[in-house]
């Protein structure tokens, strides 16, 4: 395992302050001054139709990696899905739990409950960038999923492929420490996933947010006469969800 938790995941940092307020501004700032606006208000609201287009495809127990303030955890739980969020930010975990969701303060690269038994995993809101190494992250998710488990990833809306050092910036001069991040558009995500041993099961877009459903190649099954979407129904077994692991 690699890619420890970003150093900015503390009780007091621009991200924690934004989550507590439920609003931005908040940016990722590159060393050259380029800013990427982060959608704090959307993250702190309820799940929208694009989010639901992912959750309705999920089956079995769901692991939300980098759950943030917990809108996906809460929505999946209301749908009757066993779901656990993990995040390295104390503020994110606190907000998720206050909304009624189960969450752990932990890095995805640390030991997690139910390893090898999760049927669905989520990497939305740019979280394919966690640790700055998408291949390392994809390899770790393979360890977490059940043999027939599915990974749902949100790609960047632009066709981009970069591994960068960034800081969180609140737009008023407050910045956190530097950490590594990555951004992948659809083409780059497909290429990185294939190189890491994953196959694209399905791809769609909702409200200009592009999503891909991936399955590890070793778990692929040949299903004659059925569309790729239907392959999801072959997942079996259920992982227990505990927030105290």
C-alpha positions in Angstrom: 0.0 0.0 0.0 1.1 3.6 -0.6 -0.3 7.2 -0.7 -0.9 8.1 3.0 -3.7 10.4 3.9 -3.2 14.0 2.7 -1.6 16.2 5.4 -4.4 18.7 5.2 -6.9 16.3 6.8 -7.1 17.9 10.2 -9.7 19.4 12.5 -8.9 22.9 11.3 -8.1 23.5 7.6 -9.8 25.2 4.6 -11.7 22.0 3.8 -13.0 21.5 7.3 -14.0 25.1 7.5 -15.9 24.8 4.2 -17.7 21.6 5.3 -18.8 23.1 8.6 -20.1 26.2 6.9 -21.7 24.2 4.0 -20.3 26.6 1.5 -17.2 27.8 -0.3 -15.3 29.3 -1.8 -12.7 26.5 -1.9 -10.2 25.7 -4.5 -7.4 23.3 -5.4 -4.4 25.6 -6.2 -1.5 24.4 -8.3 2.0 25.7 -7.7 1.7 27.9 -10.9 -1.4 29.6 -9.4 -4.0 27.8 -11.4 -7.2 27.3 -9.4 -9.8 24.5 -9.7 -13.1 25.5 -8.0 -14.5 22.8 -5.7 -18.3 22.3 -5.5 -18.7 22.5 -1.7 -22.4 23.6 -1.9 -23.3 20.6 -4.1 -21.3 18.2 -1.8 -23.1 19.5 1.3 -26.6 19.3 -0.3 -28.6 16.1 -0.9 -27.8 13.7 -3.7 -28.9 15.1 -7.1 -30.1 13.3 -10.2 -26.5 12.7 -11.4 -25.6 11.1 -8.1 -28.8 9.0 -8.2 -27.9 7.7 -11.6 -24.9 6.1 -10.0 -26.6 4.9 -6.8 -29.5 3.2 -8.7 -26.9 1.1 -10.4 -25.3 -0.1 -7.2 -26.0 -3.5 -5.8 -25.2 -5.0 -2.4 -23.0 -3.3 0.1 -21.5 0.0 -1.0 -18.2 1.6 0.0 -18.0 5.4 -0.6 -14.3 6.2 -0.8 -13.6 9.8 0.1 -17.2 10.3 1.3 -16.9 14.0 2.2 -19.9 15.4 4.0 -21.9 12.2 3.3 -24.6 12.9 0.8 -24.1 9.7 -1.1 -23.9 7.6 2.1 -27.1 9.1 3.3 -28.9 8.6 0.0 -27.7 5.0 -0.4 -28.8 4.2 3.2 -32.3 5.6 2.5 -32.5 3.3 -0.5 -31.9 0.4 1.8 -28.3 -0.3 0.7 -25.7 -1.3 3.3 -23.2 1.6 3.0 -20.1 2.8 4.6 -18.2 6.1 3.9 -14.5 6.5 4.6 -12.7 9.8 4.6 -9.5 11.1 6.2 -11.1 14.4 7.2 -12.6 14.5 10.7 -15.0 17.2 9.6 -16.3 15.1 6.8 -16.8 12.0 9.0 -18.6 14.1 11.6 -20.9 15.6 9.1 -21.7 12.2 7.5 -22.5 10.7 10.9 -24.7 13.7 11.9 -26.7 13.1 8.7 -27.4 9.6 9.8 -24.7 7.8 7.7 -22.0 5.3 8.8 -18.5 6.6 8.3 -14.9 5.9 9.3 -12.1 8.4 9.6 -9.6 6.4 7.7 -7.5 6.4 4.5 -8.6 4.0 1.7 -5.0 2.6 1.9 -5.4 1.7 5.6 -7.1 -1.6 6.7 -10.9 -1.4 6.2 -13.9 -3.5 7.3 -15.2 -6.0 4.8 -12.1 -6.2 2.6 -12.7 -8.4 -0.4 -16.5 -8.4 0.1 -17.8 -5.0 -1.0 -20.1 -5.3 -4.0 -20.0 -1.7 -5.1 -17.4 1.1 -4.5 -17.6 4.8 -5.4 -14.9 7.2 -6.5 -17.0 10.3 -7.3 -16.3 14.0 -7.1 -12.8 13.6 -8.5 -11.8 11.0 -6.0 -9.9 9.0 -8.6 -7.3 11.6 -7.8 -6.8 10.4 -4.1 -3.1 10.0 -3.5 -2.0 11.3 -6.8 -1.6 7.8 -8.3 -4.8 6.4 -10.0 -3.2 3.1 -10.7 -2.2 2.5 -7.0 -5.8 3.5 -6.0 -7.4 1.2 -8.6 -5.1 -1.7 -7.3 -6.3 -0.9 -3.8 -9.9 -0.9 -4.7 -9.5 -4.3 -6.4 -8.5 -5.6 -2.9 -11.6 -4.1 -1.3 -14.2 -5.4 -3.8 -15.8 -8.8 -4.0 -14.7 -10.9 -7.0 -17.7 -9.7 -9.0 -17.8 -6.2 -7.5 -18.2 -3.0 -9.5 -16.4 0.3 -9.2 -18.2 3.5 -10.1 -15.8 6.4 -11.1 -16.5 10.0 -12.0 -14.1 11.3 -14.6 -13.2 15.0 -15.0 -15.5 16.8 -17.4 -12.5 17.9 -19.5 -10.2 15.5 -21.3 -7.2 15.9 -19.0 -4.5 13.7 -17.5 -2.3 15.1 -14.8 -0.6 14.2 -11.6 0.0 17.4 -9.6 0.9 18.9 -6.3 -1.9 21.1 -5.0 -3.0 23.0 -1.9 -6.5 23.7 -0.7 -7.2 27.4 -0.9 -10.1 29.3 0.6 -9.9 32.2 -1.8 -9.0 34.7 0.9 -5.3 33.8 1.5 -5.8 30.7 3.7 -4.1 27.6 2.3 -3.3 24.1 3.6 -0.2 22.1 3.1 0.7 20.6 -0.3 -0.4 17.1 -1.3 -0.5 15.0 -4.5 -3.7 14.8 -6.6 -4.6 13.5 -10.0 -7.2 14.4 -12.6 -8.4 12.1 -15.4 -10.8 12.7 -18.2 -12.8 9.8 -19.7 -10.1 8.8 -22.2 -7.3 8.9 -19.7 -9.4 7.0 -17.1 -10.2 4.3 -19.7 -6.5 4.0 -20.5 -5.4 3.9 -16.9 -8.1 1.5 -15.9 -7.2 -0.9 -18.7 -3.5 -0.8 -17.8 -4.5 -1.6 -14.2 -6.5 -4.6 -15.3 -10.1 -3.2 -15.3 -12.7 -3.3 -18.0 -15.4 -0.7 -18.7 -18.8 -2.3 -18.1 -20.8 0.9 -18.7 -20.3 4.6 -19.4 -22.8 7.4 -19.2 -23.1 11.2 -18.6 -25.6 13.0 -16.5 -25.7 16.8 -16.2 -22.3 17.1 -17.8 -20.8 14.7 -15.2 -19.2 11.7 -16.9 -19.3 8.3 -15.1 -17.7 4.9 -15.8 -18.6 1.5 -14.2 -15.5 -0.7 -14.0 -15.0 -4.4 -13.2 -11.6 -6.1 -12.6 -10.7 -8.2 -15.6 -10.2 -11.3 -13.6 -13.8 -11.1 -12.5 -15.3 -10.8 -15.9 -17.9 -13.4 -17.0 -19.3 -14.1 -20.4 -23.0 -13.6 -20.4 -24.5 -14.4 -23.8 -27.2 -12.2 -25.1 -27.3 -9.8 -22.3 -26.3 -6.1 -22.3 -23.3 -4.9 -20.2 -25.6 -3.2 -17.7 -27.2 -6.6 -16.8 -23.9 -8.2 -15.9 -24.2 -6.3 -12.6 -26.8 -8.8 -11.4 -24.2 -11.6 -11.3 -22.7 -10.1 -8.1 -23.4 -12.4 -5.1 -23.0 -12.2 -1.4 -23.2 -9.3 1.0 -20.5 -7.5 3.0 -21.3 -6.5 6.5 -21.1 -2.8 7.2 -19.6 -1.6 10.4 -18.4 1.8 11.4 -16.2 0.7 14.3 -13.6 -1.3 12.4 
